[in-house]
Amino acid sequence: MFDFLIIGGGLLGLLTAKELQQAGAKVAVVDKNSRGQQATWAAGGILSPMRPWLYSEPVNAISSLSQSVYQQLSTELRDQTAIDPEWLLSGMLVLEDNELPQAIQWCEQNNSPVEVLSVEELNSQFEHLAPFTESAIYRPDVATIRPHKLSAALTQYLTLNGVSFYNDQEVTKLQHTDYAVTGAEIGKTTLSANEYILCGGAWSTQLVPKLCPQPDIKPVKGQMICFPPTDITNLCMVMDDNRYIIPRKDKRIVVGSTREYTQFDASTTQAAFDELKHFAQQLYPDLASIEPDAHWAGLRPASPNSIPYICRVAPLSNLSLNAGHYRNGIVTAPASAELMSDILLNRRCKIDPTPYQLQR
């Protein structure tokens, strides 16, 4: 019997477990795969919405709070587990943005540093990129992190602190009355807890009982590629329209991503590989003779206006939902986990929980 049973071992589930464990609760995490093998594993790890000026306040509120704690979180996990999540303040160059005035205004209003660079400044500072013909903006406060290393560090931390894991075991059904969940079925086994939290990303909807309002979460496939280590030394991220390039500490270069509505099909395609490769090689001429050595896909949980569900699920008194973060799961995860835990533990919330309810 656990205090909290978290269904889903991605970053949101792991950080929610960390919040609850630190409050003294007995916590278990169940995942149908190994931890962090779905959207978390596939993510690029940009610690900002790619265009925050196009997102609503509820998305930016949890993004901003998360950004303010990520460096400390990364350091804490590295010191306690010897696994470095590789938080890196790399900055982000935003190219060919049709909303340039809107972007500058948003950054200024939200105290987010921004620099408008002329064509001459861009060609001087970013010689490794293709020649510029238009001005662009540079956001020096945008950081990146390695999602799979963050997941590994969190798993190690939680294991050391007594959290139980049920890996490669799928919850097939939630047993319930009209008022409460009574158990989670895993094969012939039933796990019991005082509270149940769905953190299963795009799969979360499959476990919400029919007597409850149903969350509007749909899977959206994103394919990405990666180039082997190069001699390019500038660690600045680059965003161009909906594509982005993330240089890593190990000198590998990650390129993403597509947006495909293919239900739960997470297979990769040659067309996407070619498209991303062409984009990267056009932007980085030095990559023209280098072949990507990795290609993967993940399913991101899309919700209306990209506003996630972080709430209790009525009329069941002990079922909650923390899912639907779409492309912002990594950047919003710490604040989402804290808000979910505040609700569960009846603590004062730093962020107004109203926008994240199931019925809006």
VEXNUNU-108174 format. One record per residue: residue in one letter; x, y, z of N, C-alpha, C in turn. Coordinates in steps of 0.001 Angstrom, whole numbers, plus 500000, padded with zeros to 6 digits. Each point is the difference from the previous one (the first is absolute). Example, Ala and Ser with C-alpha at 12.3 -4.5 7.8 and 13.67 -1.06 7.14 Angstrom:
a513190494310507800499110501190500000500900501200500000;s499650501050499280500820501190500060499230501090500730;
//
This chain:
m500852498806500000499148501194500000500887501243500000;f499822500841498992500791501216499878499138501221500300;d500679501091500331499273501261500116499611500503498617;f500963499914499054499764500479498641500528498977499000;l499179499690499008500416499144498897499990500851498732;i501172500176499397500150500822498803500087499079498794;i499121500206499045499953499163498804500642500788498861;g501218499617499647500771500702498983501352500410500560;g501064499475499404501343500246500520500811500968499164;g499317500914499297500711501053499309500411501089500977;l500495501103499461500524501056500856498935500561500935;l498785500163499521498936500529500853499689499048501150;g499961498714499705499745499033501061501127499957501008;l501250500051499528501149499930500900500096501239500882;l499766501176499429500082501221500795498830500099500987;t498838499508499602498877499952500941500327499062501154;a500623498869499687500419499068501050501004500657500938;k500910500780499450501007500687500824499339500984500961;e499057500778499501499293500959500858499278499288501145;l499320498922499689499215499289501014500901499257500974;q501076499402499487500936499288500874500639500960500990;q500360501184499529500621500980500887499039500490501080;a498701499841499760499002500358501016499757498867500990;g500741498893499832499897498893500943499051498897499587;a499494500040498765499032499000499560500675498729499506;k499255498902500048500431498725499436499488499943498571;v500927499958499030499646500204498597500465498820499150;a499191499653499008500377499001498999499756500573498610;v500859499592499055499875500428498607499878498758499133;v498968499978499155499778498880499082500156500507498575;d500751499261499175500143500398498606500015498766499121;k499301500095498872499933498840499109501311499760499259;n500883501006500024501343499843499445501000500212501135;s501270500111499651500967500500500960499748501491500148;r500450500585501116499683501398500268500489500917498878;g499145500978499662500390501044499075500239499537498577;q499297498957499555500258499455498669499034500503498940;q499071500904500358499067500493498999500318501456499654;a499091500930500302500216501400499613501260500580500642;t500298499591501241501203500517500665501255499620499235;w500103498749499626501189499521499294500148500678498644;a498882500291499337500042500547498652500207501508499972;a499851500676501117500007501463500027501385500578499746;g500013501244499514501261500681499765500603500582501263;g499153500439500927500498500530501263500187501499500033;i499301500743499124500072501458500038499188500497501192;l500622500804500849499335500443501226499325501353499800;s499170500049498990499143501141499723498998499574498944;p498752500493500080499151499829498818500714500622498808;m499928499370498857500776500488498868499626501429499616;r498739500334500097499533501371499766499030500372501110;p500503500390501157499110500269501136499007501120499734;w500322500909499083499086501098499694498748499533499281;l499983498745499551498803499445499360499195499107500937;y500502499793501223499304499149500952499187500830500986;s499031499341500617499143500672500971500713500131501346;e499445500803500869500587500226501317500109498718500821;p499004499099499987500151498764500786501227499178499604;v500316499950498699501188499264499563501260500719500453;n500056501302499808501191500755500371500205500068501508;a498916499926500769500132500045501463500771498783500518;i499634498803499547500707498812500475501377499873499340;s500144500563498793501319500007499360500973500886500766;s499546501190500363500869500961500678500469499472501350;l499088499428500774500372499473501308500981498836499848;s499789499166499019500900498869499777501388500476499598;q500069500984499112501290500514499556500822500530501166;s499312500565501000500709500611501121500628498982500947;v499578498713499913500512498991500931500858498937499334;y500059499998498669500643498885499308501495499889500287;q500695501111500061501437499915500246500280499393501366;q499258500454501016500170499455501350499622498524500044;l498908499642499315499575498602499957501078499131499369;s500564500472498901501042499233499316501220499807500895;t500394501054500688501160499915500893499727499041501155;e498801500090500577499628499110501103500058498538499583;l499430499687498848499987498618499530501411499508499668;r500802500863499388501374499617499677500803499702501263;d499852500846501017500760499823501235499580498742500755;q498723499640499918499508498873500794500018498672499263;t500118500036498667499965498741499251501226499774499119;a500822501038499827501157499951499102499593499873498538;i498741500257499696499519500030498617499702501457499655;d500674500517498997499860501412499640498900500178498958;p498905500699500330498940500262499005500421500976498915;e501178500598500143500585500882498992499146501229499719;w499600500695501056499385501318499826501042500916499378;l499612500713498943500952500841499279499310501276499559;l500528501135500436499473501297499590500624500347498649;s499358499553498943500574500136498664499471501196499240;g498839500527500404499375501061499229499305499445498773;m499111500807499423499277499569498800499925501137498995;l500378499672498767499889500926498892498703499692499264;v499134501001499841498696499817499361500038500673498634;l499875499198498931500149500498498632498656500196499317;e499971500928499058498864500177499099498665499942500728;d499885500751501066498781499966500795499058501100499531;n498845499601499498499034500986499513499403500832501123;e500159499516501228499455500733501139501099500749500751;l500993500500499283501144500632500653499590501118500968;p499152500960499608499590501033500959499275499412501212;q499153499012499762499271499352501093500967499271500924;a501006499359499431500983499280500802500788500956500885;i500444501111499419500761500978500778499144500583501118;q498755500316499677499098500567501009499779499018501147;w499795498716499660499771498994501051501230499874500896;c501165499927499410501226499861500780500181501194500938;e499754501195499505500165501186500831498985500039501134;q498761499623499710498953500017501023500212498928501056;n500676498928499645500193498888500934501434499923500528;n500734501089499860501379500082500515500865498847499510;s499781499606498746500799498949499377500996500662499059;p501290499867500256501003500690499172499854499667498520;v500145501011499156499911499795498561500899501016499309;e500647499561498939500846500876499205499560499910498549;v499850501144499358499715500032498565501330500155499265;l500353499007499199501294499990499317499809500338498526;s500816500914499513499971500369498584500620498886499165;v499846500128498681500593499011499100501514499953500187;e500613501145500149501455500052500187500418499315501302;e499250500259501068500324499383501292499814498484499950;l498954499558499332499747498565499891501113499299499227;n500387500572498875501044499375499187501344500008500706;s500198500963500879501250500070500746500019499021501161;q498883499901500746499963499180501210499705498529499720;f499352499701498864499597498623499706500529499597498626;e501321500006499895500638499699498721499778498566499551;h499678499114500951499813498600499635498642499761499350;l499088500986500042498694499862499380500020500582498588;a498985499634499206499891500554498652499874501520500079;p500466500729498993499952501470500042498583500528500229;f499916501038500810498709500586500341499650501121499028;t498704500147499746499500501094499169498965500836500725;e499591499551501203499016500726500805500481500036501443;s499542501005500733500322500082501422499281498880500756;a500423499752501221499410498950500832500148500404501457;i499373499227500882500126500288501429500761498875500696;y500690500394501038500771499054500812499479500057501418;r499654498844500567499485499902501364501074499319500872;p500793500772500724501135499427500726499620499193501238;d498754500089500466499621499325501248499390498628499773;v499984499499498778499392498694499716501041498897500185;a499658499025500808500901498881500295499477498715499378;t500825498978500039499607498679499522500456498958501022;i499416498813499909500341498902500907499894498698499215;r500650498935500477499921498695499343498887499184500644;p498843499849499354498853499341500644500291498599500511;h500720499176499218500205498623500458500948499950501190;k500934500948500091500880500033501167499270500561501209;l499120500958499775499170500515501086499112498889500553;s499421499206499113499159498881500422500809498974500791;a501203499697499529500847499027500704500393500506501377;a500324501288500099500376500571501299498821499992500961;l498820500342499508498810499979500854499673498589500467;t500118499035499113499724498612500375500948499536501100;q501282500321499833500985499633501010499692500692501325;y499680501283499941499678500764501207498792499397500722;l498955499714499255498775499473500609500228498604500577;t500778499179499304500312498664500510500756500087501318;l500966500905500069500767500184501237499134500495501145;n498891500660499648499134500578501029498711499219500216;g499994498747499576498934499097500405498777499931499122;v500008500631498833498858499891499091500039498638499314;s498852499345499907499905498685499365499706500155498512;f500631499149499169499787500037498554499462498664499509;y499005500064499137499473498835499295500216500272498516;n501136499526499474500383500292498619499540498910499058;d499751500387498758499544499064498973498741499269500440;q499151500710500718498731499437500465498898501026499728;e499014499599499241498960500930499557498759499897500875;v499521501142500457498701500053500671498929499892498922;t499238498940500037498998499758498962498629500545500369;k499776500214501306498676500465500415500084500559501412;l499214501029500247499823500501501359498685499465500553;q500081499255501080498783499559500681499428501183500777;h498675500130499997499423501161500684498533499773500353;t499541500767500959498583500122500307499499501270499308;d498839500481500382499507501259499448500722501199500588;y500790499774501031500575501135500726501526499966500125;a500610498825499795501442499925500234500615498834499236;v501289500141499689500779498902499438500379499064501145;t499888498711499750500300499017501047501238499166499696;g500494500069498761501195499227499673500398500188498551;a501257499660499717500531500074498640500429498605499579;e499400499485498944500278498646499549501256499950499132;i500939499119500377501193499720499207500035498493499805;g499527499548498845499902498561499809499043499403501025;k500492499023500760499182499369501037500192500660501362;t500791501063500034500294500695501251499217501303500067;t499598500369501211499336501278500221500791500796501023;l500410501194499605500696500906500913498995500947500622;s500189500289501280499067500866500720500717501221500542;a499281501115500040500555501244500518498865500889500485;n500374500985500783498999500986500419499652500944498851;e500999500324499175499812500913498870500657499418498750;y499368500249498833500502499523498710500179501210499083;i501155500083499321500316501145499160500384499507498616;l499275500464498991500293499632498618501009500976499416;c501192499496499678501069500803499380500498499297498750;g499082499420499261500367499151498867499998500690498663;g500095501323499973500069500710498736498796499717499121;a500250499693498727498921499777499041499160498775500340;w500542499086500823499280498783500368499096500198501231;s500079501149500644499251500214501238498495499850499806;t499499500420498855498554499964499769499451498578500025;q500845499024499701499526498622499922499602499433501356;l500435500648501084499709499481501334498972500837500759;v499545501100499422498990500806500685498656499279499906;p499402499619501129498723499271499957498916500775499251;k499078499263499409498981500614499147499033500895500779;l499872499810501304499083500846500752500561501396500243;c501264500221499612500656501298500204499995500805498700;p500065501328500092500244500801498805501325499575499368;q500034499933498696501181499487499308500942501132499575;p501290499886500295500958501017499554500179499947498487;d500241501148499397500216500096498562501513499990499754;i500564498803499935501430499824499764500186499089498801;k500767500483499016500231499218498790501501499860499750;p500443498834499542501426499820499705500396500717498715;v501145500687500037500554500644498814501445499525499864;k500291499327498904501343499443499811501001501084499636;g501164499931500634501112500871499645501225499168499709;q500556500127498796501213499275499632501207500920500117;m501132499431500388501233500753500188501178499194499483;i501082500700499683501234499343499590501159500587500799;c501148499338499919501180500485500720501242499743499154;f500870501009499948501278499863499310501087499589500990;p500991499265499544501113499614500882500802501228500411;p500919499846500965500784501147500473500705500730498863;t499979501330500080500633500837498992500967500961500686;d500708500772499194500928500995500537499343501362500177;i498690500084499768499288501266500190499965500308501490;t500509501148500387500170500297501424498913500891500580;n499233500696499182498977500900500515498822499174500521;l499719500101501292498964499175500621498620500640499982;c499836501076499272498713500687499951498961499159499252;m498789499902500561498909499359499282499486500940498910;v499417499420498963499445500782498900498585499507499717;m499064500949499878498636499658499631499636500735498725;d499454499274499050499610500561498715498617499455499666;d498993500863500098498613499582499844499705498935501067;n499549498803499612499714498949500984501126498979500127;r501130500277499397501152499111500096501026500597500963;y500784499131500615501020500485500926501224499108499949;i501111500579500409501270499279500080500583500209501394;i500398498901500636500511500046501363501394499385500046;p501046500798500072501342499442500206500150499518501448;r500618498837500174500187499423501328501426500221500506;k500177499744501285501329500097500595500979499031499363;d499508498849499565500879498994499393500235500260498511;k499586501190499528500198500462498616499090499320498990;r499048499194500474498978499480499098498976501096499733;i499260499898498897499026501028499623498651499334499751;v499012500393500801498649499460499910499144500925499143;v499180499417499131499158500770499088498562499505500103;g499063500929500173498599499608500081499105501135499520;s498727499818500005499370498703500002498760500116499137;t499461498870499619498773500003499207498787500070500911;r498852500275499413498722499931500701499045499189499134;e499700498785500439499218499073499190498867499406500824;y498822500001499418498819499479500688499748498576499502;t500673499053500651499987498604499561499462499070501086;q499162500536500887499504499229501145501178499500500833;f500059498714500309501062499481500866501112499315499203;d500130500359498735501086499491499172501245500855500248;a501017499411500598501236500727500309501156499544499122;s499698499481498830501061499529499100500668501189499311;t501249499813499593500727501035499274499806499802498491;t500229501084499234499836499926498550501214500612499305;q500274499506498812501123500524499211499742501449499587;a498731500329499735499669501366499584500349501003501088;a499682499679501242500323500904501101501507500094500204;f500681498885499888501462499989500118500621500936498973;d499565499884498762500552500827498925499676501473500216;e498798500287500446499587501382500226500831500661501091;l500177499324501128500778500557501108501476500109499640;k500505499012499304501401500034499565500244501181499067;h499103500224499057500144501115499067499958501328500737;f499067500138500933499893501232500785501313500286500728;a500548499001500661501222500194500777501190500322499106;q500122499301498909501154500208499126499926501334499261;q498808500497499736499859501319499403500409501088500991;l499664499804501263500293500999501027501447499902500472;y500511498774500097501379499747500427500774499432498810;p500643500814499203500725499479498821501028498929500346;d500603500077501181501015499006500375499413498602500184;l498678499894500076499362498688500148499712499346498656;a500281500713498912499612499510498668500612498641499669;s501190499731500506500667498730499683499875498968501121;i499147500307500999499853499111501153498607499381499982;e499928498725500255498729499280500016499499499864501441;p498727500294500265499447499765501342500162498531500395;d500257499751501280500188498624500451498912499535500953;a498938500799500163498879499589500853498716500635499482;h498908499286500150498684500449499527498953499355500884;w499125500801500602499007499457500912498720500813499943;a498972499503500658498707500687500047499390499835501378;g499190500970500394499275499925501261498596500548499814;l499106499633500899498615500463499933499768501045501087;r499742501221499570499766501091500945498509500121500293;p499632500216501258498582500054500367499421501405499804;a499308500219498883499445501316499681498667500208500709;s499792501211500499498750500387500643499564501346499428;p498741500390500183499543501276499452500848501170500491;n500496500802499059500844501163500301501271499621500743;s500370498734499954501214499490500660499975500178501508;i498824500211500582499875500151501455499783498612500612;p500906499530500829499884498642500540498898499885501045;y499673498775500308499069499697501091500819499686501244;i499819500786501038500668499774501286498916500162501049;c499335498891500339498762500136500767499532498662500542;r499005500075500860499266498809500423498965499650498943;v499596498725499975499058499517498996498700499601500704;a499037500902499993498707499725500620499214499001499140;p499098499237500605499588500017501403500836499089500897;l501108499447499459500829499104500803500885500829500923;s499879499756501275500639500873500995501503499854500077;n500545498902499460501435499738500161500723499749498684;l499474500539498906500649499883498695500371501386499508;s501251500140499528500476501285499479500692499789498664;l500191501111499282500559499962498660501071501086499865;n501163499615499490501085500946499720500547499635498623;a499342500519498949500326499585498635499485501038499011;g500446499854498738499524500881498939500878501206499767;h501304499879500251500909501147499909500521500257498589;y499648499157499065500357500119498587501513500166499834;r500459501086499379501429500145499710500765500635501155;n499306500277501099500626500711501105500146499139501252;g499985498695499836500053499117501157501267500165500821;i501144500159499344501259500123500732500058501330500737;v499733501089499293500159501322500613498971500255501101;t498843499381499925498966500262501013499969498959501118;a500822498978499922499878498852500912500176500340501479;p501043500724500428500143500262501438498817500747500611;a499526501035499320498869500765500537498715499184499947;s499826499182498959498812499153499911499971498991501135;a501153499411500291500092499029501094499729500668501347;e500519501206500164499773500717501258498529500364500164;l499372500475498914498582500353500079499156498761500289;m500304498895499338499252498773500242500134499571501463;s501194500092500528500235499608501393499338500963500971;d500012501285499682499308500977500846498514499663500107;i499402499639498868498581499637499995499772498748500843;l500846498984499814499822498727500699500233500126501507;l500935500861500378500373500142501409499292501168500683;n499075500618499257499243501145500542500918501123500458;r501067500230499228500907501097500285499583501237499197;r500478501138500414499739501233499262500721499925498658;c499292500274498921500569499902498653500679501307499609;k501213499888499457500687501187499483499340500516498730;i499380499090499257499349500325498739498509499706500120;d499177500884499461498554499791500013499667498712499248;p499379499011500662499726498713499346498802500031499049;t499232501083499999498746500044499242500152499676498514;p500989500566499287500061499737498547500298498563499620;y500469499191500935500457498652499681498965498935500363;q498759500439500286498949499057500372499544499182498798;l499357498886500294499502499122498941498854500657499230;q499113500647500718498907500736499364500307501487500111;r500106500652498840500487501382499967498922500932499510;
//
